[in-house]
Amino acid sequence: MATYYGRKYRLVELKHSFKEVILSCKIASKSKTVGKPDMKNPVYVAMVDGSAVHGGMCDRFKGIITLYAYCKFHGIPFRIKYTHPFRLEDYLSPASYDWTLKENEYTDNPRYCRILYMRKEHLARRLLNLKTKKQVHFYGNRDCLAQVNEAFRSAYDWGELFRELFKPCPVLEERIKSIQKELGSNYYAAVFRFQNLLGDFKEYSYRAINDPDKTEALIGKCLDALRNLQTTHGRQPLLVTSDSVTFLKRASRIEGVHIIPGTLTHIDGNKSPLPGNPYDTYLKSFLDFYVLSEARKIYRIGTSYMYPSEFPVYAAKVRGIPFESITI
């Protein structure tokens, strides 16, 4: 069995090596940025530019932090090119490390850069063994920090690296403070991820239950789980986040439950134009993430057939707060 999966993983790596060549030519043929970069030491760039499937917000951060840890250990200049479906700088600003691309630092010319496409490569072998003098454009969506730490005997912490890179932009910071003014500083949080089970969150090809009785039974189970949490935590405010507007409306009727208003979307799963104000729609995901990260504790709650989202797992990692998964 181990040999089978070893061969399967090597096939994935080989497939990605071919994809890198094709992707490199495709991008260069359309790019206007093909000159030689000015920097003496080539930068490594975490790429979120729409040229590949990037996944949701959490997956994108996993890849970014993985590359940053690698670069930090080796003293390699690290940058982020995040332009799809929005500019990351519109929501997050550099904290103690400036990851923004400067003029003439970046190139799409295959002579001076190489693509490292590593979606689903959880062992990160090709990154750990990388030998190149070219600028590297990294496409990754896995958290390989443990592999980086093991390979180089480092002890990087995911939350510390995240805080080194990012801080909320002024608009996001203002919204966070507004929500926390209502919640106070002693709140806990519960996260529910239905995908499209309740028929109100279009994401990839996930299907709705389409049975009113079963839908109501699922909502009822989740609401009961919230009431049980309230029994445990007494009168502490309870923040509830979810990808289902239907569930959030029902949860908000429970005394002591708080929700964050806004339109919900999946960053990579919605191919249609967003209704209303796209900036505010994407801001909601960052707002949820940051407000969750400052709770006293985060619970991920769901049935065995609901998606075990890692969004709350990584929100908890930002500041090292307790996390617990509950299956109902």
C-alpha positions, 0 to 999 in steps of 0.5 A: 500500500505504501509503495502504491501511494509512493508511486501515485505521488511521484506521478503527481509530481511528474504531471506537475512538472509537465504542467509547469512547462505548459503554464510557463509558455502560456503565461509568457505568451500573454504577459507584458512583463518579460524583461530581465528583473533588476534584482541581483538575488532573485525573488520567490513569488507566491502566486495567486493570479488566476492561472491555476485553481487556487482553492479557498482563502484558507488554501491560499494562505497555506501555500503562501506561509509554506513558501515564506517559511522556506524563504525565511530560512534560506534568506531568499527575498519573498513576495506575493502576487495576489491578483485573483479575484482581487488584489490582496493589498486591498484587504491586507497590508504588510506587517513586519515583512514587506511582501509587495512586488517592487518595480522591475522585480518581477518577470514572466520570461522563462529565461529568468523565472521558473514555475513551481506548481505544487497543488496537492503536493503535501510532502513538498519534496520538490520545494525542499530539494529545489536548486535554481538561480532563477526567480521562482513563481510558486503555485501551492495550496498545502500547509507544508510548514511541518515538512519545512521545519523537519527538513531544515530543523527550524521551529516556525509557527504558522501564526507567527509567520502569518502575523509577520506578513499580514495586518488588516488594511484600515477599512478591514481594521475599522470593521473588526473593531466595530464588530468587537465593540458589540461582542466585547473581548470575552466571546467564543465562536462556532463555525458551520460549513454546509457547502450547498446542502441547504441550497443557498451557497453555490460552490463548485458542483455540490448539491443541495439536500432538496428534501424539506424534512431532511433540511429542517432536521439538519438545521435543527441538529445544528441549532441544538448544538449551539444551545448546548454550547451556551449551556457550557459557556453561560452568558458569554457572547457566541459568534456564529459564522457559516456559509449558509445565509439560511442557517445564519438567519435561524441562528441569529434568533437565539438569544446571545448569538451574534452573526457578522452581516454580509454577503457570502461567497467562495473565493474560487468557487463562484465563476459568475459576476458577484451581485452588489459590491464585490469589495464588500463581499470579499471583505466578509471572508477576511472579517470572519477570519480575523474576528474568529481569530480573536475569540476565546475558543473556536468550535467547528460543528457539523455532521459526518456528511458536512465538510470539515472546513479548515477555515476555523482551524487556521483562524485559531492558529493565527493567535494560538487560541483553543480549537475543538471539532464537534461531530453531531 
